[in-house]
């Protein structure tokens, strides 16, 4: 599977935390949605860690492409 970095303008970025806030979704619920551990998702949302490829694909799917790999940079 190839994971492409999607080029978006800086003002088009949707960080995971911003997406969670907008969707009124807790980190815990999002973790369940993508079958991830709560502490990991919390670190991704806080910008402390970068998700692995498999989790990135799940994040992209659940957020309908609004959160992309670039948004974690």
VEXBARO-553642 format. One record per atom (N, C-alpha, C): z, y, x. Coordinates in steps of 0.1 Angstrom, whole numbers, plus 5000, padded with zeros to 4 digits. Atoms other than C-alpha are relative to their C-alpha. Layout:
BEGIN
    z    y    x
    Z    Y    X
...
REM end
This chain:
BEGIN
    z    y    x
 5000 4988 5008
 5000 5000 5000
 5000 5012 5009
 5001 4988 4993
 4991 5034 5013
 5007 5011 4993
 4993 4989 5005
 5014 5063 5008
 4994 5013 5005
 5006 4988 4995
 4996 5096 5009
 5009 5012 4998
 4992 4988 5001
 5013 5129 5016
 4992 5010 4991
 5007 4991 5009
 5003 5152 4987
 5003 5014 5005
 4999 4986 4996
 4996 5188 4997
 5002 5009 4988
 4998 4991 5011
 5011 5212 4973
 5005 5014 5006
 4995 4987 4996
 5018 5249 4976
 5015 5000 5001
 4985 5000 4998
 5054 5258 4987
 5006 5003 4986
 4994 4997 5013
 5061 5273 4952
 4998 4990 4990
 5002 5011 5009
 5049 5241 4936
 5010 4989 5003
 4990 5010 4997
 5077 5221 4952
 5010 4997 4989
 4990 5004 5010
 5100 5202 4929
 5010 4991 5008
 4990 5008 4993
 5130 5190 4949
 5007 4991 4990
 4994 5010 5009
 5147 5159 4934
 5012 5007 4993
 4989 4994 5006
 5179 5179 4927
 4996 5009 4988
 5005 4990 5010
 5159 5206 4908
 4994 4992 4988
 5006 5009 5011
 5141 5178 4888
 5011 4994 4992
 4988 5006 5007
 5174 5161 4879
 5007 5011 4991
 4993 4990 5008
 5189 5194 4868
 4991 5004 4988
 5009 4997 5011
 5158 5203 4847
 5000 4990 4989
 5000 5011 5009
 5158 5169 4831
 5013 4997 4994
 4986 5003 5004
 5196 5170 4826
 5003 4985 5002
 4998 5014 4997
 5197 5136 4843
 5010 5000 5012
 4990 5001 4989
 5227 5126 4864
 4994 4992 5011
 5004 5008 4988
 5223 5111 4899
 5002 4986 4997
 4996 5014 5003
 5240 5080 4886
 4989 4994 4991
 5010 5005 5010
 5215 5076 4857
 4986 4998 5008
 5013 5001 4993
 5185 5083 4880
 5000 4988 5010
 4999 5011 4991
 5198 5057 4905
 4998 4987 4992
 5003 5012 5008
 5198 5031 4877
 4986 4999 4996
 5014 5000 5004
 5163 5041 4866
 4991 4995 5011
 5008 5005 4989
 5149 5034 4901
 5006 4988 5008
 4993 5012 4994
 5173 5005 4909
 5004 5003 5015
 4995 4995 4987
 5189 5024 4938
 5015 5001 5000
 4986 4997 4999
 5224 5029 4950
 5003 5014 4998
 4996 4986 5003
 5242 5060 4938
 5002 5008 5013
 4998 4991 4988
 5253 5072 4973
 4986 5003 5007
 5013 4997 4994
 5217 5069 4985
 4993 5011 4993
 5006 4990 5008
 5203 5089 4957
 5006 5014 5001
 4992 4988 4998
 5230 5115 4961
 4996 5007 5013
 5004 4995 4987
 5220 5119 4998
 4986 5005 4999
 5014 4996 5002
 5183 5122 4988
 5000 5014 4993
 5000 4988 5008
 5191 5148 4962
 5006 5012 5007
 4994 4989 4992
 5212 5168 4986
 4993 5003 5013
 5009 4997 4988
 5185 5167 5013
 5006 4994 5013
 4993 5005 4988
 5207 5147 5037
 4992 4988 5006
 5007 5012 4995
 5184 5116 5039
 4986 5000 4993
 5014 5001 5005
 5147 5107 5033
 4999 4986 4995
 5002 5013 5006
 5140 5078 5009
 4989 4992 5007
 5010 5009 4994
 5121 5048 5022
 4988 4999 4991
 5013 5000 5008
 5085 5042 5010
 5001 4994 4986
 4999 5006 5013
 5094 5018 4982
 5007 5008 4990
 4993 4991 5009
 5119 5042 4968
 4992 5012 4997
 5009 4988 5002
 5095 5071 4972
 4991 4997 4988
 5010 5004 5011
 5070 5052 4950
 5007 5000 4987
 4992 5000 5013
 5097 5047 4923
 5003 5014 4996
 4997 4986 5003
 5107 5084 4925
 4988 5007 4994
 5012 4994 5005
 5071 5095 4921
 4997 4995 4986
 5004 5006 5014
 5066 5071 4891
 5010 5006 4990
 4991 4996 5010
 5098 5081 4873
 4999 5015 4997
 5001 4986 5002
 5093 5118 4879
 4985 5004 4996
 5014 4998 5004
 5056 5115 4868
 4993 5009 5011
 5007 4993 4989
 5045 5128 4902
 5005 5014 5003
 4995 4987 4998
 5065 5160 4900
 5009 5001 5013
 4993 5000 4987
 5087 5150 4930
 4991 4991 5009
 5009 5007 4991
 5065 5139 4960
 5007 4999 5013
 4994 5001 4986
 5072 5129 4996
 5002 5013 5007
 4998 4987 4994
 5066 5164 5007
 5012 5008 4996
 4988 4993 5005
 5095 5176 4986
 5013 4996 5007
 4988 5005 4992
 5119 5157 5009
 5000 5006 5014
 5001 4995 4987
 5107 5175 5040
 5007 5013 5002
REM end
